[in-house]
Amino acid sequence: MLCDVIQNPDSSTAGAYSPAVKIGDFLYLSGQIPVNPKTKLIPEGIEAQTRQLLENMNALLQTAGLDLSYLAKVTVFLADIRDFEKMNQVYQEYFQTPYPARSCVAVSGIVKGALIEADGFAIDTRAIEAMAAQEEGCGGCDSCEGCAGENCGGKGN
């Protein structure tokens, strides 16, 4: 299988898995837990753990040149489903509409005693976005006033 392994240089893995795998324009993030990569500690409380988890996911995505806005699907695992509302409040701080699709389930235990874990699926849409932007305007200069895209190296030239 042709793929690129994506790993945040600030974190380490323990086990036979890749933190993320990129195949073409698709990026699959393994389950992430809220370990602070600098201190190797898990913060106290579901709000702090949700923030750390999302910061870790964002750092991993940034290693691939992306950010949280490229996530198409997230699965959240909670040690206690009663933490859902608090987790969801923090989660909303990190995402804007359209939100990624999401599942949230309660599990009987998470590695290192964490209260939350999440994995994700992202799509690198930058090439498509660039093509769409070119179709909207000539793409050859900052302002096509007067030239309408002619002779400026933009679309169609």
Residue frames as a rotation matrix with the C-alpha (Angstrom) as fourth column:
MET 1
0.588 0.809 0.000 0.00
0.809 -0.588 0.000 0.00
0.000 0.000 -1.000 0.00
LEU 2
-0.434 -0.689 0.581 1.35
0.660 -0.682 -0.315 3.41
0.613 0.246 0.751 -0.94
CYS 3
0.755 0.655 -0.017 0.87
0.486 -0.542 0.686 5.77
0.440 -0.526 -0.727 1.95
ASP 4
-0.284 -0.776 0.563 2.63
-0.058 -0.572 -0.818 8.40
0.957 -0.265 0.118 4.00
VAL 5
0.129 0.241 -0.962 2.87
0.939 0.282 0.197 8.08
0.319 -0.928 -0.190 7.77
ILE 6
0.114 0.003 0.993 2.11
-0.076 -0.997 0.012 11.37
0.991 -0.077 -0.114 9.49
GLN 7
0.273 -0.074 -0.959 3.54
0.916 0.323 0.236 11.91
0.293 -0.943 0.156 12.95
ASN 8
0.898 0.026 0.439 3.69
-0.100 -0.960 0.262 15.06
0.429 -0.280 -0.859 15.03
PRO 9
0.031 -0.985 -0.172 7.38
0.145 0.175 -0.974 15.57
0.989 0.005 0.148 15.87
ASP 10
-0.349 -0.129 0.928 6.38
-0.772 -0.521 -0.363 16.72
0.530 -0.844 0.082 19.40
SER 11
0.453 0.586 0.672 4.71
-0.854 0.501 0.140 13.43
-0.255 -0.637 0.728 20.27
SER 12
-0.730 -0.661 -0.173 5.70
-0.683 0.718 0.138 9.80
0.033 0.219 -0.975 20.36
THR 13
0.386 0.842 -0.377 3.86
-0.774 0.518 0.365 6.56
0.502 0.151 0.851 19.80
ALA 14
-0.606 -0.466 0.645 3.98
-0.719 0.667 -0.195 3.40
-0.339 -0.582 -0.739 21.81
GLY 15
0.103 0.648 0.754 2.74
-0.070 0.761 -0.645 0.43
-0.992 0.013 0.124 19.88
ALA 16
-0.726 -0.338 0.599 2.34
0.473 0.387 0.791 -0.96
-0.500 0.858 -0.121 16.41
TYR 17
0.432 0.853 0.293 0.37
0.851 -0.278 -0.445 1.87
-0.298 0.442 -0.846 14.81
SER 18
-0.651 -0.517 0.557 0.84
0.675 -0.729 0.112 5.11
0.348 0.448 0.823 12.90
PRO 19
-0.650 0.416 -0.636 -0.60
0.285 -0.642 -0.711 8.32
-0.705 -0.643 0.299 14.39
ALA 20
0.408 0.764 -0.500 -2.00
-0.382 -0.355 -0.853 9.13
-0.829 0.539 0.147 10.94
VAL 21
-0.453 -0.463 0.762 -1.80
0.521 0.556 0.648 7.65
-0.724 0.690 -0.011 7.47
LYS 22
0.074 0.428 -0.901 -2.25
-0.560 -0.730 -0.392 9.68
-0.825 0.534 0.185 4.29
ILE 23
-0.448 -0.080 0.890 -3.33
0.610 0.700 0.370 7.89
-0.653 0.709 -0.265 1.13
GLY 24
-0.287 0.301 0.910 -3.81
0.822 -0.411 0.395 10.29
0.492 0.861 -0.129 -1.75
ASP 25
-0.451 0.211 0.867 -6.04
-0.218 -0.968 0.122 13.10
0.865 -0.134 0.483 -0.51
PHE 26
0.646 0.752 -0.128 -7.35
-0.130 0.273 0.953 11.06
0.752 -0.600 0.274 2.44
LEU 27
-0.534 -0.786 0.311 -5.89
-0.425 -0.068 -0.903 11.29
0.731 -0.614 -0.298 5.95
TYR 28
0.520 0.653 -0.551 -6.86
0.129 0.577 0.806 8.78
0.844 -0.490 0.216 8.63
LEU 29
-0.230 -0.552 0.802 -6.07
-0.750 -0.425 -0.507 9.77
0.621 -0.717 -0.316 12.22
SER 30
-0.398 0.024 -0.917 -5.62
0.425 0.891 -0.161 6.99
0.813 -0.454 -0.365 14.76
GLY 31
0.674 0.655 -0.340 -7.22
0.565 -0.162 0.809 7.31
0.475 -0.738 -0.480 18.15
GLN 32
-0.341 -0.737 0.583 -5.74
0.104 -0.646 -0.756 10.30
0.934 -0.198 0.297 19.93
ILE 33
0.389 0.414 -0.823 -5.74
0.878 0.105 0.467 10.78
0.279 -0.904 -0.322 23.68
PRO 34
0.852 0.096 0.515 -5.27
0.058 -0.994 0.090 14.05
0.521 -0.047 -0.852 25.58
VAL 35
0.459 -0.784 -0.418 -1.60
0.831 0.212 0.514 13.65
-0.314 -0.583 0.749 26.51
ASN 36
0.882 -0.290 -0.371 0.35
-0.326 -0.945 -0.037 16.90
-0.340 0.153 -0.928 26.60
PRO 37
0.828 -0.557 -0.060 3.29
0.316 0.554 -0.770 16.15
0.462 0.619 0.635 24.27
LYS 38
0.122 -0.823 0.554 5.69
-0.405 -0.551 -0.729 18.30
0.906 -0.135 -0.401 26.32
THR 39
-0.219 -0.163 0.962 4.87
-0.974 -0.029 -0.227 17.03
0.065 -0.986 -0.152 29.81
LYS 40
-0.719 0.046 -0.693 3.47
-0.181 0.951 0.250 13.60
0.671 0.305 -0.676 28.82
LEU 41
-0.895 0.441 -0.064 0.69
0.152 0.168 -0.974 14.24
-0.418 -0.882 -0.217 31.34
ILE 42
-0.393 0.872 0.291 -3.06
0.671 0.056 0.739 14.07
0.628 0.486 -0.607 30.89
PRO 43
-0.801 0.101 0.591 -4.80
-0.343 -0.886 -0.313 17.20
0.491 -0.453 0.744 32.20
GLU 44
-0.847 0.525 -0.089 -7.54
0.334 0.395 -0.856 16.99
-0.414 -0.754 -0.510 34.84
GLY 45
-0.178 0.920 -0.349 -11.22
-0.102 -0.370 -0.923 17.17
-0.979 -0.128 0.160 33.88
ILE 46
0.133 0.341 0.931 -13.14
0.803 0.513 -0.303 16.54
-0.581 0.787 -0.205 30.68
GLU 47
0.958 0.225 -0.177 -12.97
0.095 -0.833 -0.545 20.16
-0.270 0.505 -0.820 29.47
ALA 48
0.306 -0.928 -0.214 -9.16
-0.751 -0.374 0.545 20.33
-0.585 -0.006 -0.811 29.72
GLN 49
-0.341 -0.424 0.839 -8.82
0.099 0.871 0.481 16.86
-0.935 0.247 -0.255 28.24
THR 50
0.554 0.592 0.585 -11.09
0.678 0.087 -0.730 17.74
-0.483 0.801 -0.353 25.30
ARG 51
0.876 -0.288 -0.387 -9.02
-0.394 -0.891 -0.227 20.88
-0.280 0.351 -0.894 24.61
GLN 52
-0.083 -0.981 0.176 -5.74
-0.645 0.187 0.741 18.93
-0.760 -0.052 -0.648 24.76
LEU 53
-0.087 0.139 0.986 -7.14
0.467 0.880 -0.083 16.19
-0.880 0.453 -0.142 22.54
LEU 54
0.824 0.480 0.301 -8.28
0.491 -0.339 -0.803 18.67
-0.283 0.809 -0.515 19.89
GLU 55
0.616 -0.710 -0.342 -4.96
-0.686 -0.696 0.211 20.53
-0.388 0.104 -0.916 20.07
ASN 56
-0.283 -0.718 0.635 -3.18
-0.250 0.695 0.674 17.20
-0.926 0.032 -0.376 19.51
MET 57
0.249 0.453 0.856 -5.42
0.713 0.512 -0.479 16.37
-0.655 0.730 -0.196 16.55
ASN 58
0.977 0.123 -0.176 -4.84
-0.002 -0.815 -0.579 19.83
-0.215 0.566 -0.796 15.08
ALA 59
0.228 -0.968 -0.101 -1.05
-0.727 -0.238 0.644 19.52
-0.647 -0.073 -0.759 15.50
LEU 60
-0.293 -0.287 0.912 -1.11
0.241 0.901 0.361 16.17
-0.925 0.326 -0.194 13.71
LEU 61
0.615 0.589 0.524 -3.20
0.687 -0.074 -0.723 17.63
-0.387 0.805 -0.450 10.88
GLN 62
0.851 -0.332 -0.407 -0.85
-0.394 -0.916 -0.076 20.63
-0.348 0.225 -0.910 10.63
THR 63
-0.143 -0.915 0.377 2.06
-0.265 0.402 0.876 18.23
-0.954 0.026 -0.300 10.14
ALA 64
-0.276 0.153 0.949 0.22
0.802 0.582 0.139 17.19
-0.531 0.799 -0.283 6.96
GLY 65
-0.974 -0.158 0.165 -0.42
0.222 -0.823 0.523 20.85
0.053 0.545 0.836 6.02
LEU 66
-0.211 0.972 0.105 -4.06
0.375 -0.018 0.927 20.76
0.903 0.235 -0.361 7.13
ASP 67
-0.882 0.035 0.471 -6.11
-0.439 -0.424 -0.792 21.83
0.172 -0.905 0.389 10.15
LEU 68
-0.736 0.613 0.287 -9.31
0.130 0.545 -0.828 20.80
-0.664 -0.572 -0.481 11.92
SER 69
-0.032 0.780 -0.625 -11.47
-0.686 -0.472 -0.554 22.32
-0.727 0.410 0.550 9.17
TYR 70
-0.367 -0.173 -0.914 -10.44
-0.873 0.404 0.274 19.44
0.322 0.898 -0.299 6.86
LEU 71
-0.918 0.087 0.386 -11.93
-0.130 0.854 -0.503 16.79
-0.374 -0.513 -0.773 9.15
ALA 72
-0.521 0.767 -0.374 -14.88
-0.534 0.049 0.844 15.08
0.666 0.640 0.384 7.48
LYS 73
0.568 0.679 -0.465 -15.64
-0.091 0.613 0.785 12.61
0.818 -0.404 0.410 10.30
VAL 74
-0.531 -0.655 0.538 -14.74
-0.661 -0.078 -0.747 12.35
0.531 -0.752 -0.391 13.99
THR 75
0.379 0.581 -0.720 -15.50
0.197 0.710 0.676 9.53
0.904 -0.398 0.154 16.39
VAL 76
-0.245 -0.373 0.895 -15.40
-0.764 -0.495 -0.415 10.47
0.597 -0.785 -0.164 20.07
PHE 77
0.064 0.170 -0.983 -15.03
0.420 0.890 0.181 7.87
0.906 -0.424 -0.015 22.81
LEU 78
-0.008 0.011 1.000 -15.99
-0.734 -0.679 0.001 8.93
0.679 -0.734 0.014 26.33
ALA 79
-0.858 -0.316 -0.405 -15.22
0.058 0.724 -0.687 7.02
0.511 -0.613 -0.603 29.50
ASP 80
-0.585 0.723 -0.367 -18.43
0.561 0.034 -0.827 8.50
-0.586 -0.690 -0.426 30.95
ILE 81
-0.393 0.500 0.772 -21.30
0.813 -0.203 0.546 9.51
0.430 0.842 -0.326 28.66
ARG 82
0.585 0.600 -0.546 -22.40
0.793 -0.565 0.230 12.02
-0.171 -0.567 -0.806 31.32
ASP 83
-0.205 -0.749 -0.630 -19.41
0.385 -0.654 0.651 14.11
-0.900 -0.109 0.423 30.16
PHE 84
-0.143 0.147 0.979 -21.02
0.986 0.104 0.129 14.58
-0.083 0.984 -0.160 26.73
GLU 85
0.810 0.558 0.179 -22.41
0.574 -0.817 -0.048 18.11
0.119 0.142 -0.983 27.30
LYS 86
0.641 -0.646 -0.415 -19.14
-0.110 -0.612 0.784 19.46
-0.760 -0.457 -0.463 28.73
MET 87
-0.335 -0.753 0.566 -17.14
0.508 0.361 0.782 17.80
-0.793 0.550 0.261 25.94
ASN 88
0.114 0.487 0.866 -19.54
0.993 -0.070 -0.091 19.17
0.017 0.871 -0.492 23.33
GLN 89
0.922 0.200 -0.332 -19.23
0.251 -0.961 0.118 22.74
-0.295 -0.192 -0.936 24.64
VAL 90
0.115 -0.961 -0.250 -15.44
-0.209 -0.270 0.940 22.65
-0.971 -0.056 -0.232 24.23
TYR 91
-0.314 -0.186 0.931 -15.72
0.727 0.583 0.361 20.78
-0.610 0.791 -0.048 20.90
GLN 92
0.608 0.673 0.421 -17.86
0.790 -0.458 -0.408 23.62
-0.082 0.580 -0.810 19.49
GLU 93
0.665 -0.445 -0.599 -15.07
-0.144 -0.864 0.482 26.11
-0.733 -0.234 -0.639 20.24
TYR 94
-0.336 -0.928 0.161 -12.81
-0.113 0.210 0.971 24.30
-0.935 0.308 -0.176 17.75
PHE 95
-0.680 0.146 0.718 -15.19
0.691 0.455 0.562 23.83
-0.245 0.879 -0.410 14.81
GLN 96
-0.546 0.556 -0.627 -17.36
-0.524 -0.810 -0.262 25.99
-0.653 0.185 0.734 12.60
THR 97
0.446 0.749 0.490 -20.18
0.067 0.518 -0.853 25.04
-0.892 0.413 0.181 10.28
PRO 98
0.576 0.692 -0.436 -20.20
-0.565 0.722 0.399 22.87
0.591 0.017 0.807 8.40
TYR 99
0.196 -0.463 0.865 -19.17
-0.882 0.302 0.362 20.68
-0.429 -0.833 -0.349 11.32
PRO 100
-0.714 -0.415 -0.564 -17.58
-0.611 0.762 0.213 17.32
0.342 0.497 -0.798 10.58
ALA 101
0.418 0.768 -0.485 -19.83
-0.359 0.630 0.688 14.30
0.835 -0.113 0.539 10.87
ARG 102
-0.556 -0.631 0.542 -19.45
-0.728 0.054 -0.683 12.85
0.401 -0.774 -0.489 14.35
SER 103
0.399 0.566 -0.722 -20.24
0.105 0.753 0.649 9.79
0.911 -0.335 0.241 16.41
CYS 104
-0.363 -0.487 0.794 -19.89
-0.792 -0.288 -0.538 9.70
0.491 -0.825 -0.281 20.18
VAL 105
0.462 0.469 -0.753 -19.95
-0.037 0.858 0.512 6.53
0.886 -0.208 0.414 22.23
ALA 106
0.477 -0.292 0.829 -19.25
-0.877 -0.105 0.468 5.53
-0.049 -0.951 -0.306 25.81
VAL 107
0.232 -0.505 -0.831 -16.54
-0.221 0.805 -0.550 2.93
0.947 0.312 0.075 26.35
SER 108
0.896 0.186 -0.403 -15.50
0.290 0.440 0.850 0.94
0.335 -0.878 0.341 29.39
GLY 109
0.532 -0.754 -0.386 -11.95
0.378 -0.196 0.905 2.24
-0.758 -0.627 0.180 29.47
ILE 110
0.942 -0.316 0.116 -9.45
-0.054 -0.483 -0.874 4.43
0.332 0.816 -0.472 27.64
VAL 111
0.283 -0.933 -0.224 -5.66
0.726 0.361 -0.586 4.09
0.627 0.003 0.779 27.56
LYS 112
-0.680 -0.729 0.076 -3.80
0.442 -0.491 -0.751 5.77
0.585 -0.477 0.656 30.44
GLY 113
-0.396 0.598 -0.697 -7.06
0.854 -0.039 -0.519 6.45
-0.337 -0.800 -0.496 32.26
ALA 114
-0.999 0.053 0.005 -8.04
-0.045 -0.902 0.430 9.28
0.027 0.429 0.903 29.89
LEU 115
-0.362 0.930 -0.067 -11.63
0.020 -0.064 -0.998 10.48
-0.932 -0.363 0.004 29.93
ILE 116
0.707 0.581 -0.404 -11.75
-0.321 -0.245 -0.915 10.95
-0.631 0.776 0.013 26.13
GLU 117
-0.519 -0.769 0.375 -10.26
0.207 0.312 0.927 9.60
-0.829 0.559 -0.002 22.93
ALA 118
0.593 0.711 -0.377 -11.06
-0.258 -0.276 -0.926 10.48
-0.762 0.647 0.020 19.32
ASP 119
-0.470 -0.663 0.582 -10.08
0.531 0.314 0.787 9.44
-0.705 0.679 0.205 15.85
GLY 120
0.272 0.572 -0.774 -10.80
-0.256 -0.732 -0.631 11.18
-0.928 0.370 -0.052 12.59
PHE 121
-0.025 -0.168 0.985 -10.90
0.910 0.405 0.092 11.13
-0.414 0.899 0.143 8.82
ALA 122
0.138 -0.007 -0.990 -9.78
-0.116 -0.993 -0.009 14.21
-0.984 0.116 -0.137 6.87
ILE 123
0.487 0.015 0.873 -9.81
0.840 0.266 -0.473 15.03
-0.239 0.964 0.117 3.17
ASP 124
-0.426 -0.704 -0.568 -7.16
0.358 -0.708 0.609 17.30
-0.831 0.057 0.553 1.67
THR 125
0.449 0.741 0.500 -9.34
0.806 -0.093 -0.585 19.46
-0.387 0.665 -0.639 -0.56
ARG 126
0.065 -0.465 -0.883 -6.74
0.055 -0.882 0.469 22.16
-0.996 -0.079 -0.032 -1.26
ALA 127
-0.881 -0.413 0.232 -6.25
0.226 0.065 0.972 21.17
-0.416 0.909 0.036 -4.92
ILE 128
-0.234 0.892 0.386 -10.01
0.955 0.137 0.261 21.24
0.180 0.430 -0.885 -5.52
GLU 129
0.483 0.386 -0.786 -10.29
0.620 -0.784 -0.004 24.58
-0.618 -0.485 -0.619 -3.72
ALA 130
-0.409 -0.725 -0.555 -7.54
0.011 -0.612 0.791 26.05
-0.912 0.317 0.258 -5.91
MET 131
-0.848 0.156 0.507 -9.27
0.531 0.237 0.814 24.86
0.007 0.959 -0.283 -9.10
ALA 132
0.176 0.982 -0.066 -12.58
0.984 -0.174 0.025 26.31
0.013 -0.070 -0.997 -7.92
ALA 133
0.272 -0.152 -0.950 -10.92
0.330 -0.913 0.241 29.65
-0.904 -0.379 -0.198 -7.14
GLN 134
-0.785 -0.614 -0.090 -9.38
0.093 -0.260 0.961 29.73
-0.613 0.746 0.261 -10.61
GLU 135
-0.533 0.665 0.523 -12.75
0.823 0.265 0.502 29.09
0.195 0.698 -0.689 -12.22
GLU 136
0.413 0.725 -0.551 -14.26
0.840 -0.537 -0.078 32.00
-0.352 -0.430 -0.831 -10.29
GLY 137
0.783 -0.248 -0.570 -11.62
-0.306 -0.952 -0.005 34.48
-0.541 0.178 -0.822 -11.43
CYS 138
0.764 -0.494 -0.414 -8.64
-0.407 0.129 -0.904 34.55
0.500 0.860 -0.103 -13.67
GLY 139
0.913 -0.397 -0.090 -6.20
0.328 0.588 0.739 33.73
-0.240 -0.705 0.667 -10.87
GLY 140
0.317 -0.841 0.438 -3.42
0.851 0.049 -0.524 35.59
0.419 0.538 0.731 -12.65
CYS 141
-0.603 -0.512 0.612 -3.38
0.184 -0.836 -0.517 38.84
0.776 -0.200 0.598 -10.70
ASP 142
-0.869 0.249 -0.427 -4.78
0.424 -0.068 -0.903 40.46
-0.254 -0.966 -0.046 -7.60
SER 143
-0.071 0.858 -0.509 -7.34
-0.012 -0.511 -0.859 42.49
-0.997 -0.055 0.046 -9.51
CYS 144
-0.576 -0.094 0.812 -8.70
0.740 0.362 0.567 41.80
-0.348 0.927 -0.139 -12.97
GLU 145
0.386 0.692 -0.610 -10.38
0.298 -0.719 -0.628 45.15
-0.873 0.060 -0.484 -13.28
GLY 146
0.352 -0.174 -0.920 -10.17
-0.713 -0.687 -0.143 46.14
-0.606 0.706 -0.366 -16.90
CYS 147
-0.599 -0.654 -0.461 -8.43
-0.795 0.417 0.441 43.02
-0.096 0.631 -0.770 -18.19
ALA 148
0.472 0.876 0.098 -11.22
-0.870 0.481 -0.113 40.49
-0.147 -0.032 0.989 -17.45
GLY 149
0.519 -0.319 0.793 -8.55
-0.097 0.900 0.426 37.80
-0.850 -0.298 0.436 -17.28
GLU 150
0.947 -0.182 0.263 -7.11
0.296 0.184 -0.937 38.52
0.122 0.966 0.228 -20.73
ASN 151
0.427 -0.875 0.230 -3.33
0.132 -0.191 -0.973 38.57
0.895 0.446 0.034 -21.16
CYS 152
0.328 -0.343 0.880 -2.58
-0.873 -0.465 0.144 38.30
0.360 -0.816 -0.452 -17.46
GLY 153
-0.672 -0.666 -0.323 -1.58
-0.523 0.736 -0.429 34.66
0.524 -0.119 -0.844 -17.26
GLY 154
-0.445 0.591 0.673 -4.85
-0.713 0.220 -0.665 33.67
-0.541 -0.776 0.324 -15.70
LYS 155
-0.071 0.539 0.839 -7.50
0.137 0.839 -0.527 31.19
-0.988 0.078 -0.134 -16.77
GLY 156
0.779 0.493 0.387 -7.52
0.371 0.134 -0.919 30.40
-0.505 0.860 -0.079 -20.45
ASN 157
0.799 -0.540 -0.265 -4.15
-0.592 -0.629 -0.504 31.96
0.106 0.560 -0.822 -21.24
